[in-house]
Amino acid sequence: MINLATPGTGLDGIMQIAWVTPDIDRSLTQFQEMYRVQDFYTTDLDFTAQVFGESGQMKLKMALANVDNIQLELIQPTGGGIDRIYRDLLPSDGSHANVLHHVCIKIEGTLADWDDHVSQLGTSRPVVYVGSAEPDFRFLYTDERATLGIYVEHLWRSPSLDAAMAAAVPTYVSGRRQS
């Protein structure tokens, strides 16, 4: 996790790898059969966001599971409109694919630490997607496709939301479910 008191690499704290999919149920079956990740926390999301300067509703299906120190995230766009940040990466021929979309770095600390982190992103890491669930959750994506080939999500959660997510998301350690 990023600690702003210590200079880092700009990719410190990677805690998640995320894929976008046209069919989350099929993707869940693939992860269960191929990678033995049997259970995911799943939810439908509907929130206001800003993507590439356009504000609107973001509607997604999401699934999360922790494997060792990395969280796996599967995302299915369901609402059209501004979900193009996800939808545009999917195969246009209607075929199924799990497409690598982003990695996520978690910002530890207070909301002031989050604000400091955001202010330090600068123009070399353009912010293209912003969302929040006040007061416990903030996130944004920077467009790092020119250098990394993917987006980078920057995430801050309150301690209470962190605890709730830790309790809800299944965790596997060396192939065995822990929670």
The 8 nearest C-alpha neighbors of each residue, nearest first, counted from 0:
[[12, 1, 105, 106, 107, 11, 2, 104],
 [0, 2, 12, 106, 11, 107, 3, 105],
 [1, 3, 4, 5, 107, 0, 106, 108],
 [2, 4, 5, 1, 6, 112, 116, 7],
 [3, 5, 2, 6, 1, 7, 112, 108],
 [6, 4, 3, 2, 7, 1, 8, 11],
 [7, 5, 4, 3, 8, 2, 9, 1],
 [8, 6, 9, 11, 5, 10, 1, 2],
 [7, 9, 10, 11, 6, 1, 12, 5],
 [10, 8, 11, 7, 1, 6, 12, 120],
 [9, 11, 8, 12, 13, 104, 7, 1],
 [12, 10, 1, 9, 8, 13, 7, 0],
 [0, 11, 13, 104, 1, 105, 14, 10],
 [14, 12, 104, 103, 11, 15, 10, 102],
 [13, 15, 69, 104, 103, 12, 70, 105],
 [16, 14, 70, 103, 69, 102, 71, 13],
 [15, 17, 102, 71, 101, 72, 70, 103],
 [18, 16, 72, 101, 100, 73, 71, 102],
 [17, 19, 99, 100, 98, 73, 97, 74],
 [18, 20, 74, 98, 97, 75, 73, 100],
 [19, 21, 97, 75, 22, 74, 23, 96],
 [20, 22, 75, 95, 23, 89, 19, 96],
 [23, 21, 20, 25, 24, 26, 75, 95],
 [22, 24, 26, 25, 75, 20, 27, 21],
 [25, 23, 27, 26, 22, 28, 29, 21],
 [24, 26, 28, 23, 27, 22, 29, 95],
 [27, 25, 23, 29, 28, 24, 30, 22],
 [26, 28, 24, 30, 29, 25, 23, 31],
 [29, 27, 31, 25, 26, 30, 32, 24],
 [28, 30, 26, 32, 27, 31, 33, 25],
 [29, 31, 34, 27, 33, 28, 32, 36],
 [32, 30, 35, 36, 37, 28, 29, 34],
 [33, 31, 29, 30, 35, 34, 28, 36],
 [32, 34, 30, 29, 31, 35, 36, 28],
 [33, 35, 30, 36, 31, 32, 29, 37],
 [36, 34, 31, 37, 32, 33, 30, 174],
 [37, 35, 31, 34, 30, 38, 39, 64],
 [36, 38, 31, 35, 39, 30, 32, 27],
 [39, 37, 36, 169, 40, 64, 31, 27],
 [38, 40, 64, 63, 62, 41, 169, 168],
 [39, 41, 63, 168, 62, 64, 167, 169],
 [42, 40, 62, 61, 39, 63, 43, 60],
 [41, 43, 61, 60, 44, 62, 40, 59],
 [44, 42, 60, 59, 61, 45, 41, 58],
 [43, 45, 59, 58, 60, 42, 46, 61],
 [44, 46, 58, 57, 56, 59, 43, 47],
 [47, 45, 57, 56, 48, 44, 58, 130],
 [46, 48, 56, 55, 57, 130, 54, 49],
 [49, 47, 130, 54, 55, 129, 56, 57],
 [48, 50, 54, 129, 53, 128, 52, 55],
 [51, 49, 128, 53, 52, 127, 81, 54],
 [50, 52, 127, 53, 128, 49, 126, 84],
 [51, 53, 50, 49, 54, 127, 128, 129],
 [54, 52, 50, 49, 51, 55, 81, 48],
 [55, 53, 49, 48, 50, 52, 47, 56],
 [56, 54, 47, 48, 81, 49, 57, 53],
 [55, 57, 47, 46, 48, 58, 45, 81],
 [56, 58, 46, 45, 82, 47, 48, 81],
 [59, 57, 45, 78, 77, 44, 76, 56],
 [60, 58, 76, 44, 77, 75, 43, 61],
 [59, 61, 43, 75, 74, 42, 44, 76],
 [60, 62, 74, 42, 41, 73, 59, 43],
 [61, 63, 41, 73, 40, 72, 39, 42],
 [64, 62, 72, 40, 39, 71, 168, 41],
 [65, 63, 39, 169, 71, 168, 70, 170],
 [66, 64, 70, 170, 69, 71, 171, 169],
 [67, 65, 171, 69, 170, 68, 172, 70],
 [66, 68, 172, 69, 171, 65, 173, 170],
 [69, 67, 66, 70, 14, 65, 172, 15],
 [70, 68, 14, 15, 66, 65, 67, 71],
 [69, 71, 65, 15, 64, 14, 66, 16],
 [70, 72, 64, 16, 63, 15, 17, 65],
 [73, 71, 17, 63, 62, 16, 18, 70],
 [72, 74, 62, 18, 61, 17, 19, 63],
 [75, 73, 61, 19, 60, 20, 18, 76],
 [74, 76, 60, 20, 59, 21, 23, 19],
 [75, 77, 59, 82, 78, 86, 58, 85],
 [78, 76, 59, 58, 75, 79, 60, 82],
 [77, 79, 58, 76, 80, 57, 82, 59],
 [80, 78, 82, 77, 81, 83, 76, 58],
 [81, 79, 82, 83, 78, 55, 56, 57],
 [80, 82, 83, 50, 79, 55, 57, 84],
 [83, 81, 84, 80, 79, 85, 57, 76],
 [82, 84, 86, 85, 87, 81, 80, 79],
 [85, 83, 82, 86, 87, 81, 50, 88],
 [86, 84, 83, 82, 87, 88, 19, 76],
 [85, 87, 83, 88, 89, 84, 82, 76],
 [88, 86, 83, 89, 85, 84, 90, 91],
 [89, 87, 86, 85, 90, 98, 84, 19],
 [88, 90, 86, 87, 91, 20, 21, 98],
 [91, 89, 92, 93, 94, 88, 96, 95],
 [92, 90, 93, 89, 94, 87, 88, 86],
 [91, 93, 90, 94, 89, 95, 96, 21],
 [94, 92, 91, 90, 95, 21, 89, 96],
 [95, 93, 92, 90, 96, 91, 21, 89],
 [94, 96, 21, 93, 97, 22, 20, 90],
 [97, 95, 98, 20, 94, 90, 89, 21],
 [96, 98, 20, 18, 19, 99, 26, 95],
 [97, 99, 18, 19, 96, 100, 20, 89],
 [100, 98, 18, 17, 101, 19, 97, 149],
 [99, 101, 18, 149, 17, 98, 19, 150],
 [102, 100, 150, 149, 151, 17, 16, 99],
 [101, 103, 16, 151, 15, 17, 152, 13],
 [102, 104, 152, 15, 13, 151, 153, 14],
 [105, 103, 13, 12, 153, 14, 152, 154],
 [104, 106, 154, 0, 12, 155, 153, 107],
 [105, 107, 1, 155, 154, 0, 113, 104],
 [108, 106, 1, 0, 105, 2, 155, 109],
 [109, 107, 112, 106, 110, 113, 2, 111],
 [108, 110, 112, 111, 113, 107, 157, 155],
 [109, 111, 113, 112, 114, 108, 155, 157],
 [110, 112, 114, 109, 113, 115, 108, 116],
 [113, 111, 115, 109, 110, 114, 108, 116],
 [114, 112, 110, 116, 111, 115, 117, 106],
 [113, 115, 111, 117, 116, 112, 118, 110],
 [116, 114, 112, 118, 113, 117, 111, 119],
 [117, 115, 113, 119, 114, 118, 112, 120],
 [116, 118, 114, 119, 120, 115, 113, 121],
 [117, 119, 115, 116, 120, 114, 121, 113],
 [120, 118, 116, 117, 121, 115, 114, 122],
 [121, 119, 117, 118, 124, 116, 122, 123],
 [122, 120, 119, 123, 124, 118, 125, 117],
 [121, 123, 124, 125, 120, 126, 119, 141],
 [122, 124, 121, 125, 120, 143, 142, 141],
 [125, 123, 122, 141, 120, 121, 142, 126],
 [126, 124, 141, 122, 142, 123, 127, 121],
 [125, 127, 141, 140, 128, 124, 142, 139],
 [128, 126, 51, 50, 141, 140, 125, 142],
 [129, 127, 50, 140, 139, 49, 126, 51],
 [130, 128, 139, 49, 48, 138, 140, 50],
 [131, 129, 48, 138, 139, 137, 49, 47],
 [132, 130, 137, 136, 133, 138, 129, 48],
 [131, 133, 136, 134, 135, 137, 130, 46],
 [134, 132, 135, 131, 136, 137, 130, 156],
 [133, 135, 132, 136, 157, 131, 137, 156],
 [136, 134, 157, 133, 156, 132, 160, 137],
 [135, 137, 156, 132, 131, 155, 133, 134],
 [138, 136, 131, 155, 154, 130, 156, 132],
 [139, 137, 154, 153, 130, 131, 129, 155],
 [138, 140, 129, 128, 153, 152, 130, 141],
 [141, 139, 152, 128, 151, 126, 127, 153],
 [140, 142, 126, 125, 151, 124, 127, 150],
 [141, 143, 150, 144, 125, 127, 124, 126],
 [142, 144, 150, 145, 147, 146, 149, 141],
 [148, 143, 145, 149, 147, 146, 142, 150],
 [144, 146, 143, 148, 147, 142, 149, 150],
 [145, 147, 144, 143, 148, 149, 142, 150],
 [148, 146, 144, 149, 143, 145, 150, 151],
 [144, 147, 149, 145, 146, 143, 150, 100],
 [150, 148, 144, 101, 147, 100, 143, 151],
 [149, 151, 101, 142, 143, 141, 144, 140],
 [152, 150, 102, 101, 141, 140, 103, 143],
 [151, 153, 140, 103, 139, 102, 104, 154],
 [152, 154, 104, 139, 138, 103, 105, 140],
 [155, 153, 138, 105, 106, 137, 104, 152],
 [154, 156, 106, 137, 136, 105, 138, 113],
 [157, 155, 136, 135, 160, 161, 158, 137],
 [156, 158, 135, 160, 159, 161, 136, 155],
 [157, 159, 161, 160, 162, 156, 135, 163],
 [160, 158, 162, 161, 157, 163, 135, 156],
 [161, 159, 163, 157, 162, 158, 156, 164],
 [162, 160, 158, 164, 159, 163, 156, 165],
 [161, 163, 165, 159, 160, 164, 158, 166],
 [164, 162, 160, 166, 165, 161, 167, 159],
 [165, 163, 167, 161, 166, 162, 168, 160],
 [166, 164, 162, 163, 167, 168, 161, 169],
 [165, 167, 163, 164, 168, 162, 178, 169],
 [168, 166, 164, 165, 163, 169, 40, 178],
 [167, 169, 40, 64, 165, 164, 166, 63],
 [170, 168, 64, 178, 39, 65, 38, 167],
 [169, 171, 65, 178, 177, 176, 66, 64],
 [172, 170, 176, 66, 175, 177, 174, 67],
 [171, 173, 67, 175, 174, 66, 176, 177],
 [174, 172, 175, 171, 67, 66, 176, 177],
 [173, 175, 172, 171, 176, 35, 66, 36],
 [176, 174, 171, 172, 173, 177, 170, 36],
 [175, 177, 171, 170, 178, 172, 174, 169],
 [176, 178, 170, 171, 175, 172, 169, 174],
 [177, 169, 170, 176, 171, 166, 168, 167]]
